């Protein structure tokens, strides 16, 4: 089976975005409610420590390509090039 080339993928992505944009324009703006979240507390407590699930931590480190001590090394933006 032939894999789609980059140009074909870009055309398909543009078509999907254009169709989505057209669908959004058809929605009556008066019917949309403003998105909001109601919370009891507006600010987080900075003194609380982050608790990581041990299984999640183990999986993350297992999947990481590059590790150094207790950190995962990553290259910012490499995937966008």
C-alpha positions in Angstrom: 0.0 0.0 0.0 1.4 3.4 -1.0 1.9 5.8 1.8 0.6 9.4 1.3 3.3 12.0 0.6 3.7 15.2 2.6 1.8 17.3 0.0 -1.2 15.0 0.1 -1.3 15.0 3.9 -1.1 18.9 3.9 -4.0 19.1 1.5 -6.1 16.7 3.5 -5.4 18.6 6.7 -6.3 21.9 5.1 -9.6 20.5 3.8 -10.4 19.2 7.3 -9.6 22.6 8.9 -11.6 24.5 6.3 -14.6 22.2 6.8 -14.4 22.6 10.5 -14.2 26.4 10.2 -17.3 26.4 7.9 -19.2 24.4 10.4 -18.2 26.7 13.3 -19.4 29.7 11.3 -22.9 28.2 11.0 -23.4 28.0 14.7 -25.4 30.9 16.1 -23.2 32.9 18.4 -26.1 33.8 20.7 -26.7 30.2 21.5 -23.1 29.7 22.7 -22.5 30.2 26.4 -19.2 31.6 27.7 -17.0 28.8 28.9 -16.1 29.0 32.6 -15.2 26.9 35.5 -16.6 27.5 39.0 -14.2 26.7 41.8 -14.4 27.0 45.6 -10.8 28.2 45.7 -9.4 30.5 43.0 -5.7 30.0 43.8 -3.8 26.8 44.5 -1.9 26.2 47.6 1.8 26.5 46.8 2.8 24.6 50.0 1.2 21.4 48.8 3.6 18.9 47.3 3.0 17.1 44.0 2.3 13.4 44.4 3.1 11.3 41.5 1.5 7.9 41.0 4.4 5.4 41.1 3.1 3.4 38.2 2.8 6.5 36.0 6.4 7.5 37.0 7.7 4.1 36.1 6.0 4.1 32.7 7.2 7.6 31.9 10.8 6.8 32.6 10.5 3.5 30.8 9.2 5.2 27.6 11.7 8.1 27.8 14.4 7.9 25.2 17.0 10.0 27.1 17.3 10.1 30.9 19.7 11.7 33.2 19.5 10.9 36.9 15.9 11.5 37.9 15.1 13.7 34.9 13.8 13.1 31.3 15.8 15.0 28.7 13.8 16.5 25.8 14.5 18.8 22.9 12.0 21.6 22.7 10.5 22.0 19.3 12.4 19.3 17.6 9.2 17.6 16.4 8.0 20.8 14.6 10.9 21.0 12.2 
